[in-house]
Amino acid sequence: MDNSQELQSFLKQEGQKAMISQMVGKLTDQCRDKCIGGTPGSKFSSKESACLSNCAKRFMDMSTLMH
């Protein structure tokens, strides 16, 4: 593999990392806003935990469908 191919591969990997990071940030913001009411305590309630889990699953399902 020459330097040009290595650079292209590296840039592709970095782009994928950035996309994943951005997706995780969106997921965190959207699910937190939807599921966490008021000031969060030291632990999530069972209702909050279930909501966060379902929200993350729906977000991942939609992301998979879009790509």
C-alpha positions, 0 to 999 in steps of 0.5 A: 500500500503506498502513501496515498492509499494509506492516507485515503484509508486513514481519512476514511477511518477518521471520517467514520469515527467522527460520524459515530461520535456525532451520532452518539452525541445526537442520541445522548441529547435526544434521549436525555431530553425525552427521558430525563425529567427535572434534575437527575439524581445519582441513579436513573429510575426504572422508568427513565432506564427503560425510556433511555434503552428504548430511545437508544434502540429506536435511534439505532434502528432509524440510523441503520435504515437511513444508511 
